[in-house]
Amino acid sequence: MVNKLFNLIKCTLLIVILIVLGYAIYGQFYLADERTEDMTFCKSLDTQWYRVWEDGRREEITLPSSVEIENAKIDVVETVLYDEIDRGACISINSSKQDIKVYIDGVLRESYSTKDTRLFGKTSVGRYLLIELDQEDAGKVLRIEMSTESQFLGIVKQVQYGDKL
């Protein structure tokens, strides 16, 4: 009796697995895609980047970038956004163990800090910030300020330009 029950359960599970697998394959090949090619775009923000030092000096850099900076200092990079901003465009900035502030034309648009929210540790391992852009942001200065007490100060990863997808 136990052997018959065990075989019945095996057959039932096999049938369920085959139905789920069949539906997944059918959905992949025959159901409509939820987005089209013209809806999604993503590329590196290919503009001229500058590291801005405390004394006001500007140094031309390419991203990703890494430089030695004393702890408890602020690492600042700047660029000028494209003259034309695509509809629905965002920029994506990857923060690695860094508190970060993003300004566009001197206005704080986004910030991320775990200073007052973490019981253990000081910052999150990694976080992506998505900043939505609109036509009024075209040609304006993008300023990113990063600070941390870890060895990641001075590291700036590639900034991406695209849509939220």
Buried (B, 14 or more C-beta within 10 A) or exposed (E): EEEEEEEEEEEEEEEEEEEEEEEEEEEEEEEEEEEEEEEEEEEEBEBEBBBBBEEEEEEEBEBEBEEEBEEEBBBBBBBBBBEEBEEBBBBBBBBBBBBBBBBBEEEEBBEBBEEEEEEEEEBBEEBEBEBEBEEEBBEBBBBBBBBBEEEBBBBBBBBBBBBEE
